[in-house]
Structures are given as C-alpha cells and as structure tokens.
Amino acid sequence: MSIPNVRGTLPAPEDFPSEVVTKAIVRDVDLGPNVGTLALITLDNGHDHTKPSTFGPQGLLSLHAALDAVEARAAAGEIAAVGVTGKPFILAAGADLDGAAAAITAPGTDPAVARERALGIASLGHAVFRRLGELPVPSFGFINGVALGGGLEVALHCTYRTISSGVPMVAFPECFLGLVPGWGGTYLLPRLIGPSKALRLIIENPLAQNKMIGGREAFGLGVADAMFEPADFLEESLRWAASVLTGAVSVPRPAGPEGTEEEWAQAVAAARFFADGKLHGAAPAPYRAIDLVAAARTASRDEAFAAEDEALADLLVSDELRAGLYAFDLVQKRARKPAGAPDRALARPVTKVGVVGAGLMAAQIALLFVRRLQVPVVMTDLDQARVDSGVGYVHAEIDKQLSRGRLSPDAANRHKALISGSVSKDAFADADFVIEAVFEELAVKQQVFAEVEAVVSEACVLATNTSSLSVTAMAKGLAHPERVVGFHFFNPVAVLPLVEVVRGTATDDPSLATALAVGKDLKKNCVVVADRPAFVVNRLLTRFLGEITRAVDEGTPFEVAEHAPDPLGLPMSPFLLLQLVGPRIALHVAETLHAAFGDRFAVSPKLRALAESGKSSVYQPDFSVDPEVIALLSGGDRPSTGPEVLSRALEGLAQEIRIMLDEGVVAAREDIDLCMILGAGWPFHLGGITPYLDRAAISAKVNGAPFAR
C-alpha cells in the first residue's frame, strides 16, 4: 500500500508479531434528511476495555484503508461528515510501544537501520492521522473513553471534538516514558488551546508522576468543543454534529495559533524552568517536546510534522525509551501482582477502619481511607484538641475537593459523615483494620498495639505505618502477633503510589492478604517486603543520603554535595529531600540503621547538629539556603568533587542492594526497582535502579557482577 509522506522504512507485519491489531470499522449513521450521512469509524481491537486499543503498523494501515473508502465517498457526495470513536470506555491508548521497541531495536540491528524503522513508524502515524483533518467533509472526534498519546492525537486531527464527562484519563504520557507526542500533538494542541495549557498536558503532568486528567477537565481546557454524559454520549454527540453541519451550532476557531507571541515565549520559558527543576537536563524528551511546541507557533503543518518525525526517530532508539518501557512494564504488571502475596481469597472484608493518631500523617491516611474505601473511619489521640484537629484537617480537605468540583455536595457530605474522632480506643471495638501512625518509637507503638488489642476482635488486622522499626518486635507480647503487619505509606500519602507491606515473623497469610487487598482498594501499588530495618525505600535513601552527608562531614561544600546527583534527574536534591523528611526523623532512621548494620550507615555529626538545632528547613521560602544551616554544615579538610560524591553515593547503593537481595528483603531485584520508582520517584528515563547501575557498570565494579545475569 503506497502512502504519501511516509519516510524511513516501514516494518513488516512479522516484525510486530505481538501486535493486537486495532481495526477501523466503518458504519453509516443517518443524521437526518436535512443533514445526510455520517461515516462513523470505530477503533476496536476485539478485546474488552481491560486491553485498550493501540496503534501498531497494521492498525494504522487499517485506519488508512478506512479513510481511503470514506474519502472516496465524500468526494462523490455520498456522505456529509466522518466521525471517529472507540470501543466501550476506550478511544485509544496511543502507539504499541512494546511492539515498536522490539521491532526497531531487535538484537543485532544496525543503529542506522533501527532509526530508519523508527522514522517509518513516526511518519506513518502522521500520514494516516492527518487525513482526518484534510478530508473533503468535516470530521468529528467523539472521545468516548480513555484517550492517551496517539489516542488523543486522533481526535485532535479532527475538525471538531466532543468528550464524555465520564472519561477517566486524557493525557500525553510520552515525556514520562522518554518520547514526545509525535503524531501531531506538539503542533495541534498548543495552536488549539494555547501554549500554556498545552504544555501543562505535554510537560507538567507527565513529569508530575504521569498525572492524568478526566473528561470534565479536558473540556474545561478547550480540548473538546462539547461535553455530554456517558449514558447517551454517542447519541448526543451525533445530534450535536448534525447541529454543527446545519449551522445551528457555531464553533469558532481563531484565525491563527491561540495566544500572542509574548504568551508563547512566557509559556515555553515556564515549561523549561519546570523541566529543569524536575530533571536538571538529564532526560532529552521533555526538552525536545518544548522545542517542538515553541516552533509550532510559526511552523507550517508539514514542517511541524517533519520535526516530530525526527524527534520520534531519535527517541525511539534511545536508552531513555528502553529504560522507560522497563519501568512502565514494572508498574503495569509486577505492581498488580505482588511477589510473595498469599491467596487473595484469604483477605477479610474491611467495613470500618481505625487510625491511631491525629497528626498530619495520620490525618492524611484517614482521608485516603474515607475517599477510597468509603467506610467509617475513626481517629483517636491523647486529647480532644488533637482529635478535633485531625478530623478538622479531613473536613477541610474534603471542602477543597468540593470547591474544585471534584466532589459533589452529596459526596462531600457522605465523606464527612464517615470520619469521626475519639479520645478512647474503645471506638475501635468494631473495626476490621486499625493502623497506627504515632511517634516513631518502638515502646510507644508496642503500648498502642497492646491497648488496641484489648478492645478489637481477634480478626482485626493491626497495621503499623512505621518507616524503619521492626514489625516483629512491635508484635511481641501480643496475644495475636500473627495479625500485625507493616503498612508503610510515603509522604505525601495522597500522591506517592507505593505502600510497603511488611511481613513480620509471625504475620499470617489472612492478615497479609487483607493488607494487600486494602492497599489495592486504596489504589496503591503494594510490594511485599521482609521485616528488615527501614525495609526498602528508606534504607536505600538513607544509604544514598548518608554517603552525601559523609562527604559534607569531610569538607565538601554544601553546593557541591547538593547538586552532585543533578545528572540523574532525580525529583529532589538531597537536602531538599532531607527537609521534606525532617532532620530529626532522618537522624532517627540513620541511628536505627547504624545500630542494625554498622558503619555502612554512619551517623553524620553535622546531621545531628542540624537536628539538634531545631531547624526543620534547609531552604528558606525564597529557595535560598538558610545561612545558619550552611554554618552548621561547614568545616572539614577533605572535600570531594561533584562527580566523586555521585560516584560514591551510587556505589553505596549498588552495595546495599546486593546485600538486601542476599538477605531476601524482597523476592527479586525488580521489586527493588519498583519500590524506588513508586516510593522515591526514581526517574522513568533511568528505568529501574538496578538496570541503571548495570548500564553504568557500577554494579559490576562494586559487586563483581551485574544484577541482571
């Protein structure tokens, strides 16, 4: 099949053996006697909504063939319009990236050949999709469900768009994975809704842990021209399309790109600043995307699409994409079936939750349980003032959701009615799951569990949010230690998607299964970990920070140590992370790990001085460093360079991971990769931490062999 504008080399079908072909199925819809016929193209891969439609070469060619047919009919005057929609709940989830990566960079493929294949796939997508905006009749994109990447671009190429208010996910996740929106997104979206809003979807959301938006927010941004409710979305969309075709509904469009030259310049500068803050230039894809958006204001369609082709061709053969796909695969597959999980059937129902503590962390946890489980949640603390403060926090957060339109008034009232407080643990008598979030001291937590056990049923699971203490020691002395399990959230609770579910020595299968089921209902990703000090994420972060603070103790200037990890593109610099954790808590964890593991986890004298000073912030509100902190961290006569500090920190990680795997802290290295991605924000563009250490030859240097063998 000859297709104009396709450059590079198109892979043969046998190069995509795993492609689940998304077919373009055409049927006629009569819009009425005064309107005519709309040829409706439905994108469908033949599976239900659990396997979203994606575009490989054969899927693109199927859409191309359908467009050939409708274009001929449009030229003959047989149809008045063309529409595109998806199977139930799904428009499309973009390109078949796994298949593309396998076909482009198969083992032994010459790099030049690989890039030609990448260019072929990139230009094929443009050649097919652009036809939707170049037909002899108007085209309508009916966004009935999930629209990600190329799925959103299909709709953007259409003349008009409608969207269902029930669509759960609209996004350009490409920069999260190491790509750019490369089938028209960086050109069409900013010219439609303006550069600032477009860059929010193209840059900010992907770099904010791949944030998605729903149908209502997408409509509010101007992505679609009309919005309808899910129940009769297609019928209403077709009726609206008929109104547009007869002129009863007018959809204005700007004559040129949306926004002034100055507005474009400001939006592009803001996006670069945002990307620098997140990545420090470490990953190429977001910067390529920003450049493409910047050029979109004055570029022609042909020029813009050719530039997207070139960017995709470069990025599809990059290490960053392979790393991103590895990380994405972990999150999509391994996180959904935690290694070491008992039979799900053993999980007990949870109809009421107790939270011991009413401080900020406890209140965040209580709010999450209310929102996700929608069961009664009761908080307790030492006095009524603290209880009232915790419940008040939950109410205030619910009110924020209401004011932003994310909760209806009825839902907000129901959520508020589910949260209560008490100064007596008797309130837990009928709870099925009680989690403590009190001061990180073993004796305190042991006392809490003893008091809770005295009032709850024998089947109630007792969970601890400890970040470093022994779950086994916490359960010692209880009548039923088998129902104690670690359930470690990360801060902020609502944002970070990981829960480390810790199996103590006595923890039984029903309690562990219940904790994992609760984590799933909370929409968290759970990893089962053994009861070792600080578990996975905090142990590795403490080792990483410990090597950096050790360098500061020796005399490395603050600025050098703080920016040494910049080449990795981590979400936070070391001392900003220290500020988030809190110097006192960081010192406590360091002391705990030093007691457990010795000098690998040295306790920094300067960190101790910082904690004892009462300083909770390293940075001031204007992001300058507190001069008193600088004074506390100064001194020493053996300074290191930035690369030396980074090398030291990475070698420490490689050593610690090897020890953790030998100890059986997790089932496999992939679980450590998953924990660091979800709990510490280890960047997708680096892939998992263990393959990164392998690629950088650090694991072989430190341990004598790579982690992947």
Secondary structure, 3 states (H helix, E strand, C coil): CCCCCCCCCCCCHHHCCCCCCCEEEEEEEECCCCCCEEEEEEEECCCCCCCCCCECHHHHHHHHHHHHHHHHHHHCCCCCEEEEEECCCEEECCECHHHHHHHHCCCCCCHHHHHHHHHHHHHHHHHHHHHHHCCCCCEEEEECCEEECHHHHHHHCCCEEEEECCCCCEECCHHHHCCCCCCCHHHHHHHHHCHHHHHHHHHHHHHCCCCCECHHHHHHHCCCCEEECHHHHHHHHHHHHHHHHHCCCCCCCCCCCCCCHHHHHHHHHHHHHHHHHHHCCCCHHHHHHHHHHHHHCCCCHHHHHHHHHHHHHHHHCCHHHHHHHHHHHHHHCHHHCCCCCCCHHHCCCCCCEEEECCCHHHHHHHHHHHHHHCCCEEEECCCHHHHHHHHHHHHHHHHHHHHCCCCCHHHHHHHHHHEEEECCHHHHCCCCEEEECCCCCHHHHHHHHHHHHCCCCCCCEEEECCCCCCHHHHHCCCCCHHHEEEEECCCCCCCCCEEEEEECCCCCHHHHHHHHHHHHHCCCEEEEEECCCCCCHHHHHHHHHHHHHHHHHHCCCHHHHHHCCHHHCCCCCHHHHHHHHCHHHHHHHHHHHHHHHHHHHCCCHHHHHHHHCCCCCCECCCCCECHHHHHHHCCCCCCCCHHHHHHHHHHHHHHHHHHHHHHCCCCCHHHHHHHHHHHHCCCHHHCCHHHHHHHCCHHHHHHCCCCCC
